[in-house]
Amino acid sequence: MTPSDARTNHGETATATIWSWTRRATFTGLAASLLVHLIMALLASVWTVRYSNADAGGSGADVVDFAVMSEAELAELTDESVQLTATHVPDLAAPNLSDLDIASETSSGEIDALTTELVDIDVSSGGGDISSSTPTDGTTGGGGLSGDGASFFGVEAQGNRFAYIVDISSSMRADGKMDRTKQELIRSISALAETSEVVVVLYSNGPIPLTGEMEWNKTTKTNKIRLRRQILDVEPGGSTRPLGAFELVFQMNPKPDAVYFMTDGQFDSDVPSAVRSLNTRPKVPVHCIMFGEIGNAQARSEVEDMMRTIARQSGGRFKHVGAGP
């Protein structure tokens, strides 16, 4: 082999060696680069920073996660238009002048008293002996309170319009019956929803509308205060003649959803049949409450029979309430 051939072979060997080394280095570099990029991608996905002594609440080492967003995602989010929905704020209704008038005439003591009554009613089961107001004589009126309703001496009624026919005869002075009736009447009206309506008809020798007018009164807070005042001013006296009160109540338009009839004394024996004639269809349940002990055993039995008859014929309930607390 000539010197020239030897140099040629040596050059080819060197070139092959360099090319082999380059390929190995390239593959090694690519593999290393791929590994590094994978590690960086994993770290970039969720980067966790730990604060050993954070003072923003919590205990121990709080963990804060940062989400890393790519440039493409950021550009896409930036290009999107974000629409903000304006919140509609309703106009505040102007205060009712009549409400302001009543409030200006009402003492802070009356407002505090009514507020206390309303709070007591909210946390109680409705007042009165509910368990003893189970329908008697197969009557079906009233029922458990569901939505709007009323309760008077533990007798519950459903509806929105309620008429109270309340005895204020002379016998109501005895045994604190008048005071207890006032308290229960105020409690009953105070518990009504503000969408309800009431009329209170007192009676002794004849009917006496509490407000002076036979009209439905919305049970707003101001009206409840007004009615409370008028109830507290009531003084008993006279005999026991309820029929006129029934006549006024059943002439009202619209008719009541339920009537409460309370007495502590004897009344004419023709009242049940007269009430039945007045209470035309659709019949209004008349819930009858006999208060205290009435005269002798015979008198009490007669009154109880009449009140049970009125309740049964109207689909109402009867309840005997003792004169004691």
DRENDO-1510 file (C-alpha; in Angstrom, 1 decimal, always signed):
<recs>
REC; n; res; u; v; w
REC; 1; MET; +0.0; +0.0; +0.0 .
REC; 2; THR; +1.3; +3.3; -1.0 .
REC; 3; PRO; +1.6; +6.2; +1.4 .
REC; 4; SER; -1.2; +7.9; -0.4 .
REC; 5; ASP; -3.6; +5.0; +0.1 .
REC; 6; ALA; -2.7; +4.8; +3.8 .
REC; 7; ARG; -3.6; +8.5; +4.2 .
REC; 8; THR; -6.9; +8.0; +2.4 .
REC; 9; ASN; -7.9; +5.0; +4.6 .
REC; 10; HIS; -6.9; +6.9; +7.8 .
REC; 11; GLY; -9.1; +9.9; +6.7 .
REC; 12; GLU; -12.1; +7.7; +6.0 .
REC; 13; THR; -11.7; +6.0; +9.4 .
REC; 14; ALA; -11.6; +9.3; +11.2 .
REC; 15; THR; -14.6; +10.6; +9.4 .
REC; 16; ALA; -16.6; +7.5; +10.2 .
REC; 17; THR; -15.6; +7.8; +13.9 .
REC; 18; ILE; -16.6; +11.5; +14.1 .
REC; 19; TRP; -20.0; +10.8; +12.4 .
REC; 20; SER; -20.7; +7.8; +14.8 .
REC; 21; TRP; -19.8; +10.0; +17.8 .
REC; 22; THR; -22.0; +12.9; +16.5 .
REC; 23; ARG; -25.0; +10.6; +16.0 .
REC; 24; ARG; -24.6; +9.2; +19.6 .
REC; 25; ALA; -24.2; +12.7; +21.0 .
REC; 26; THR; -27.3; +13.9; +19.1 .
REC; 27; PHE; -29.5; +11.0; +20.3 .
REC; 28; THR; -28.2; +11.5; +23.8 .
REC; 29; GLY; -28.9; +15.2; +23.7 .
REC; 30; LEU; -32.4; +14.7; +22.3 .
REC; 31; ALA; -33.1; +12.1; +25.0 .
REC; 32; ALA; -31.8; +14.4; +27.7 .
REC; 33; SER; -33.7; +17.4; +26.3 .
REC; 34; LEU; -36.9; +15.4; +26.2 .
REC; 35; LEU; -36.5; +14.3; +29.8 .
REC; 36; VAL; -35.8; +17.8; +30.9 .
REC; 37; HIS; -38.8; +19.1; +29.1 .
REC; 38; LEU; -41.0; +16.5; +30.6 .
REC; 39; ILE; -39.8; +17.3; +34.1 .
REC; 40; MET; -40.4; +21.1; +33.4 .
REC; 41; ALA; -43.9; +20.4; +32.0 .
REC; 42; LEU; -44.8; +18.5; +35.1 .
REC; 43; LEU; -43.5; +21.2; +37.4 .
REC; 44; ALA; -45.2; +23.9; +35.3 .
REC; 45; SER; -48.6; +22.2; +35.4 .
REC; 46; VAL; -49.1; +22.8; +39.1 .
REC; 47; TRP; -46.5; +24.6; +41.1 .
REC; 48; THR; -46.9; +24.2; +44.9 .
REC; 49; VAL; -45.6; +26.8; +47.3 .
REC; 50; ARG; -45.6; +26.0; +51.0 .
REC; 51; TYR; -45.7; +28.7; +53.6 .
REC; 52; SER; -44.5; +27.4; +57.0 .
REC; 53; ASN; -45.6; +30.5; +58.9 .
REC; 54; ALA; -48.6; +32.0; +57.3 .
REC; 55; ASP; -50.7; +34.5; +59.4 .
REC; 56; ALA; -53.8; +34.4; +57.2 .
REC; 57; GLY; -55.6; +31.8; +59.2 .
REC; 58; GLY; -55.4; +28.0; +59.2 .
REC; 59; SER; -53.0; +25.8; +60.9 .
REC; 60; GLY; -49.7; +24.2; +60.0 .
REC; 61; ALA; -48.3; +24.6; +56.4 .
REC; 62; ASP; -50.9; +26.2; +54.1 .
REC; 63; VAL; -50.7; +25.1; +50.5 .
REC; 64; VAL; -51.2; +27.6; +47.7 .
REC; 65; ASP; -51.7; +26.2; +44.2 .
REC; 66; PHE; -50.8; +28.3; +41.1 .
REC; 67; ALA; -52.2; +27.2; +37.8 .
REC; 68; VAL; -49.8; +28.0; +34.9 .
REC; 69; MET; -51.5; +29.0; +31.7 .
REC; 70; SER; -50.0; +28.7; +28.3 .
REC; 71; GLU; -49.6; +31.8; +26.0 .
REC; 72; ALA; -52.2; +30.3; +23.6 .
REC; 73; GLU; -54.7; +29.9; +26.4 .
REC; 74; LEU; -54.0; +33.4; +27.7 .
REC; 75; ALA; -54.5; +34.9; +24.2 .
REC; 76; GLU; -57.8; +32.9; +23.8 .
REC; 77; LEU; -59.1; +34.2; +27.1 .
REC; 78; THR; -58.0; +37.8; +26.3 .
REC; 79; ASP; -59.8; +37.7; +23.0 .
REC; 80; GLU; -63.1; +36.6; +24.5 .
REC; 81; SER; -65.6; +39.3; +25.3 .
REC; 82; VAL; -66.9; +39.1; +28.9 .
REC; 83; GLN; -70.5; +40.4; +29.4 .
REC; 84; LEU; -71.4; +41.7; +32.8 .
REC; 85; THR; -75.1; +41.5; +33.8 .
REC; 86; ALA; -76.3; +44.5; +35.6 .
REC; 87; THR; -78.2; +43.8; +38.8 .
REC; 88; HIS; -81.7; +45.3; +38.8 .
REC; 89; VAL; -82.3; +47.3; +42.0 .
REC; 90; PRO; -86.1; +47.8; +42.5 .
REC; 91; ASP; -87.3; +51.3; +43.3 .
REC; 92; LEU; -88.1; +51.7; +47.0 .
REC; 93; ALA; -91.7; +52.3; +47.6 .
REC; 94; ALA; -92.6; +55.7; +49.1 .
REC; 95; PRO; -93.8; +55.4; +52.7 .
REC; 96; ASN; -97.5; +55.2; +53.2 .
REC; 97; LEU; -98.8; +58.4; +54.8 .
REC; 98; SER; -101.3; +56.6; +56.9 .
REC; 99; ASP; -98.5; +54.4; +58.3 .
REC; 100; LEU; -96.5; +57.4; +59.2 .
REC; 101; ASP; -99.4; +59.0; +60.9 .
REC; 102; ILE; -100.1; +55.9; +63.0 .
REC; 103; ALA; -96.4; +55.6; +63.9 .
REC; 104; SER; -96.2; +59.2; +65.0 .
REC; 105; GLU; -99.1; +58.7; +67.4 .
REC; 106; THR; -97.8; +55.4; +68.8 .
REC; 107; SER; -95.7; +55.4; +71.9 .
REC; 108; SER; -92.5; +53.5; +72.1 .
REC; 109; GLY; -94.0; +51.4; +74.8 .
REC; 110; GLU; -96.8; +50.2; +72.5 .
REC; 111; ILE; -94.4; +49.3; +69.8 .
REC; 112; ASP; -92.2; +47.4; +72.2 .
REC; 113; ALA; -95.2; +45.6; +73.6 .
REC; 114; LEU; -96.4; +44.5; +70.2 .
REC; 115; THR; -92.9; +43.5; +69.1 .
REC; 116; THR; -92.6; +41.3; +72.3 .
REC; 117; GLU; -95.9; +39.7; +71.5 .
REC; 118; LEU; -94.9; +38.9; +67.9 .
REC; 119; VAL; -91.6; +37.4; +69.0 .
REC; 120; ASP; -93.3; +35.3; +71.7 .
REC; 121; ILE; -95.8; +34.0; +69.0 .
REC; 122; ASP; -93.0; +33.1; +66.6 .
REC; 123; VAL; -91.2; +30.9; +69.1 .
REC; 124; SER; -94.3; +29.3; +70.5 .
REC; 125; SER; -96.6; +26.7; +69.1 .
REC; 126; GLY; -99.4; +29.1; +68.5 .
REC; 127; GLY; -100.8; +29.7; +71.9 .
REC; 128; GLY; -103.7; +28.0; +73.7 .
REC; 129; ASP; -104.4; +24.3; +74.4 .
REC; 130; ILE; -104.2; +23.0; +70.8 .
REC; 131; SER; -104.6; +19.4; +71.8 .
REC; 132; SER; -108.0; +20.1; +73.4 .
REC; 133; SER; -109.3; +21.7; +70.2 .
REC; 134; THR; -109.9; +18.4; +68.5 .
REC; 135; PRO; -113.2; +18.5; +66.5 .
REC; 136; THR; -116.2; +17.3; +68.4 .
REC; 137; ASP; -119.5; +15.9; +67.2 .
REC; 138; GLY; -117.9; +14.8; +64.0 .
REC; 139; THR; -117.3; +18.4; +62.8 .
REC; 140; THR; -114.7; +19.1; +60.1 .
REC; 141; GLY; -114.0; +22.8; +60.2 .
REC; 142; GLY; -110.7; +24.4; +60.9 .
REC; 143; GLY; -107.8; +21.9; +60.6 .
REC; 144; GLY; -104.1; +22.4; +61.2 .
REC; 145; LEU; -102.6; +25.7; +60.2 .
REC; 146; SER; -101.1; +25.6; +56.7 .
REC; 147; GLY; -100.0; +28.9; +55.3 .
REC; 148; ASP; -102.3; +31.7; +56.4 .
REC; 149; GLY; -104.6; +30.9; +59.4 .
REC; 150; ALA; -105.7; +31.9; +62.9 .
REC; 151; SER; -105.8; +30.5; +66.4 .
REC; 152; PHE; -108.1; +31.8; +69.2 .
REC; 153; PHE; -108.1; +30.1; +72.6 .
REC; 154; GLY; -106.3; +27.1; +70.9 .
REC; 155; VAL; -109.0; +26.7; +68.2 .
REC; 156; GLU; -107.3; +26.9; +64.8 .
REC; 157; ALA; -109.0; +28.0; +61.6 .
REC; 158; GLN; -107.8; +28.4; +58.0 .
REC; 159; GLY; -108.3; +31.3; +55.6 .
REC; 160; ASN; -107.5; +35.0; +55.3 .
REC; 161; ARG; -110.6; +36.7; +56.7 .
REC; 162; PHE; -111.6; +36.1; +60.3 .
REC; 163; ALA; -114.6; +37.5; +62.3 .
REC; 164; TYR; -114.4; +37.6; +66.1 .
REC; 165; ILE; -117.7; +37.8; +67.9 .
REC; 166; VAL; -116.8; +38.5; +71.5 .
REC; 167; ASP; -118.9; +38.6; +74.7 .
REC; 168; ILE; -118.4; +41.8; +76.8 .
REC; 169; SER; -121.4; +41.3; +79.1 .
REC; 170; SER; -121.3; +42.2; +82.8 .
REC; 171; SER; -120.4; +38.6; +83.8 .
REC; 172; MET; -117.1; +38.9; +81.9 .
REC; 173; ARG; -115.8; +41.1; +84.8 .
REC; 174; ALA; -115.6; +38.1; +87.1 .
REC; 175; ASP; -112.5; +35.9; +87.5 .
REC; 176; GLY; -110.4; +38.1; +85.2 .
REC; 177; LYS; -112.2; +36.7; +82.2 .
REC; 178; MET; -112.3; +40.1; +80.4 .
REC; 179; ASP; -108.6; +40.6; +80.9 .
REC; 180; ARG; -107.8; +37.1; +79.7 .
REC; 181; THR; -110.0; +37.6; +76.6 .
REC; 182; LYS; -108.4; +40.9; +75.7 .
REC; 183; GLN; -104.9; +39.2; +76.0 .
REC; 184; GLU; -105.9; +36.3; +73.8 .
REC; 185; LEU; -107.7; +38.5; +71.3 .
REC; 186; ILE; -104.6; +40.7; +70.9 .
REC; 187; ARG; -102.4; +37.6; +70.7 .
REC; 188; SER; -104.6; +36.0; +68.0 .
REC; 189; ILE; -104.7; +39.1; +65.8 .
REC; 190; SER; -101.0; +39.8; +66.3 .
REC; 191; ALA; -100.2; +36.3; +65.0 .
REC; 192; LEU; -102.1; +36.8; +61.7 .
REC; 193; ALA; -100.2; +37.3; +58.5 .
REC; 194; GLU; -100.2; +40.8; +57.1 .
REC; 195; THR; -102.2; +39.6; +54.2 .
REC; 196; SER; -105.1; +38.6; +56.5 .
REC; 197; GLU; -108.2; +40.7; +57.3 .
REC; 198; VAL; -110.2; +40.8; +60.5 .
REC; 199; VAL; -113.4; +42.3; +62.0 .
REC; 200; VAL; -114.1; +42.3; +65.7 .
REC; 201; VAL; -117.7; +42.6; +66.9 .
REC; 202; LEU; -118.3; +42.9; +70.6 .
REC; 203; TYR; -121.7; +42.3; +72.0 .
REC; 204; SER; -123.7; +42.7; +75.2 .
REC; 205; ASN; -127.2; +44.3; +74.9 .
REC; 206; GLY; -126.4; +44.5; +71.1 .
REC; 207; PRO; -123.6; +44.4; +68.6 .
REC; 208; ILE; -120.7; +46.9; +69.0 .
REC; 209; PRO; -118.1; +46.9; +66.1 .
REC; 210; LEU; -114.7; +47.4; +67.7 .
REC; 211; THR; -113.6; +50.0; +65.2 .
REC; 212; GLY; -117.0; +51.6; +64.9 .
REC; 213; GLU; -117.4; +50.3; +61.3 .
REC; 214; MET; -118.3; +46.9; +59.8 .
REC; 215; GLU; -115.4; +46.6; +57.5 .
REC; 216; TRP; -112.5; +44.3; +56.9 .
REC; 217; ASN; -109.2; +45.5; +58.5 .
REC; 218; LYS; -105.9; +44.5; +57.0 .
REC; 219; THR; -103.7; +43.1; +59.7 .
REC; 220; THR; -100.7; +45.3; +58.9 .
REC; 221; LYS; -98.4; +46.2; +61.8 .
REC; 222; THR; -99.9; +49.6; +62.1 .
REC; 223; ASN; -103.5; +48.2; +62.1 .
REC; 224; LYS; -102.5; +45.6; +64.7 .
REC; 225; ILE; -101.3; +48.4; +67.0 .
REC; 226; ARG; -104.6; +50.4; +66.4 .
REC; 227; LEU; -106.7; +47.3; +67.1 .
REC; 228; ARG; -104.6; +46.5; +70.2 .
REC; 229; ARG; -105.3; +50.0; +71.6 .
REC; 230; GLN; -109.0; +49.6; +71.0 .
REC; 231; ILE; -109.2; +46.2; +72.6 .
REC; 232; LEU; -107.4; +47.4; +75.7 .
REC; 233; ASP; -110.0; +50.2; +76.1 .
REC; 234; VAL; -113.0; +47.8; +76.1 .
REC; 235; GLU; -115.1; +47.7; +79.4 .
REC; 236; PRO; -117.7; +44.9; +80.0 .
REC; 237; GLY; -121.3; +45.6; +80.8 .
REC; 238; GLY; -124.8; +44.6; +79.9 .
REC; 239; SER; -126.6; +41.3; +79.0 .
REC; 240; THR; -125.7; +38.5; +76.6 .
REC; 241; ARG; -127.4; +39.0; +73.2 .
REC; 242; PRO; -125.1; +37.7; +70.4 .
REC; 243; LEU; -127.6; +37.4; +67.5 .
REC; 244; GLY; -127.2; +41.0; +66.3 .
REC; 245; ALA; -123.4; +40.4; +66.0 .
REC; 246; PHE; -124.0; +37.4; +63.8 .
REC; 247; GLU; -126.4; +39.4; +61.6 .
REC; 248; LEU; -123.7; +42.0; +61.0 .
REC; 249; VAL; -121.0; +39.5; +60.3 .
REC; 250; PHE; -123.0; +37.5; +57.8 .
REC; 251; GLN; -124.0; +40.6; +55.9 .
REC; 252; MET; -120.3; +41.4; +55.1 .
REC; 253; ASN; -119.1; +41.2; +51.5 .
REC; 254; PRO; -116.9; +39.3; +51.0 .
REC; 255; LYS; -117.9; +36.8; +53.7 .
REC; 256; PRO; -115.5; +35.6; +56.4 .
REC; 257; ASP; -113.5; +32.4; +56.0 .
REC; 258; ALA; -114.1; +31.6; +59.6 .
REC; 259; VAL; -116.0; +33.0; +62.6 .
REC; 260; TYR; -115.0; +32.8; +66.3 .
REC; 261; PHE; -118.0; +33.0; +68.7 .
REC; 262; MET; -117.1; +33.4; +72.4 .
REC; 263; THR; -119.5; +33.7; +75.4 .
REC; 264; ASP; -119.5; +33.2; +79.1 .
REC; 265; GLY; -123.3; +33.4; +79.6 .
REC; 266; GLN; -126.7; +32.2; +78.7 .
REC; 267; PHE; -128.3; +33.5; +75.5 .
REC; 268; ASP; -131.7; +33.0; +73.7 .
REC; 269; SER; -132.5; +29.5; +72.6 .
REC; 270; ASP; -133.5; +30.7; +69.1 .
REC; 271; VAL; -129.9; +31.8; +68.3 .
REC; 272; PRO; -128.7; +28.4; +66.8 .
REC; 273; SER; -131.6; +28.2; +64.3 .
REC; 274; ALA; -131.2; +31.9; +63.4 .
REC; 275; VAL; -127.4; +31.5; +62.8 .
REC; 276; ARG; -128.1; +28.5; +60.6 .
REC; 277; SER; -130.5; +30.6; +58.5 .
REC; 278; LEU; -127.9; +33.5; +58.2 .
REC; 279; ASN; -125.1; +31.2; +57.3 .
REC; 280; THR; -126.0; +30.4; +53.7 .
REC; 281; ARG; -123.9; +28.4; +51.3 .
REC; 282; PRO; -121.1; +28.2; +51.1 .
REC; 283; LYS; -121.2; +27.8; +54.8 .
REC; 284; VAL; -118.7; +29.5; +57.0 .
REC; 285; PRO; -117.4; +27.5; +59.9 .
REC; 286; VAL; -118.3; +29.0; +63.3 .
REC; 287; HIS; -115.9; +28.0; +66.0 .
REC; 288; CYS; -117.7; +28.2; +69.4 .
REC; 289; ILE; -115.8; +28.9; +72.7 .
REC; 290; MET; -117.6; +28.6; +76.0 .
REC; 291; PHE; -115.7; +30.5; +78.6 .
REC; 292; GLY; -115.8; +29.5; +82.3 .
REC; 293; GLU; -118.6; +28.0; +84.3 .
REC; 294; ILE; -122.0; +29.3; +83.3 .
REC; 295; GLY; -124.6; +29.5; +86.1 .
REC; 296; ASN; -125.8; +26.2; +87.5 .
REC; 297; ALA; -125.3; +22.7; +85.9 .
REC; 298; GLN; -128.5; +23.0; +83.9 .
REC; 299; ALA; -127.7; +26.4; +82.5 .
REC; 300; ARG; -124.2; +25.3; +81.5 .
REC; 301; SER; -125.6; +22.2; +79.8 .
REC; 302; GLU; -128.1; +24.3; +77.8 .
REC; 303; VAL; -125.5; +26.8; +76.6 .
REC; 304; GLU; -123.0; +24.0; +75.7 .
REC; 305; ASP; -125.7; +22.2; +73.7 .
REC; 306; MET; -126.5; +25.4; +71.7 .
REC; 307; MET; -122.9; +26.1; +71.0 .
REC; 308; ARG; -122.2; +22.6; +69.9 .
REC; 309; THR; -125.2; +22.8; +67.6 .
REC; 310; ILE; -123.9; +26.0; +66.0 .
REC; 311; ALA; -120.5; +24.5; +65.5 .
REC; 312; ARG; -121.8; +21.2; +64.1 .
REC; 313; GLN; -124.3; +22.9; +61.7 .
REC; 314; SER; -121.6; +25.2; +60.3 .
REC; 315; GLY; -118.7; +22.8; +60.2 .
REC; 316; GLY; -116.9; +24.5; +63.0 .
REC; 317; ARG; -115.5; +23.4; +66.4 .
REC; 318; PHE; -116.6; +23.7; +70.0 .
REC; 319; LYS; -114.3; +24.2; +73.0 .
REC; 320; HIS; -114.9; +24.8; +76.7 .
REC; 321; VAL; -112.2; +27.1; +78.2 .
REC; 322; GLY; -111.8; +27.2; +81.9 .
REC; 323; ALA; -111.9; +30.6; +83.6 .
REC; 324; GLY; -108.5; +29.9; +85.3 .
REC; 325; PRO; -105.2; +30.8; +83.7 .
</recs>
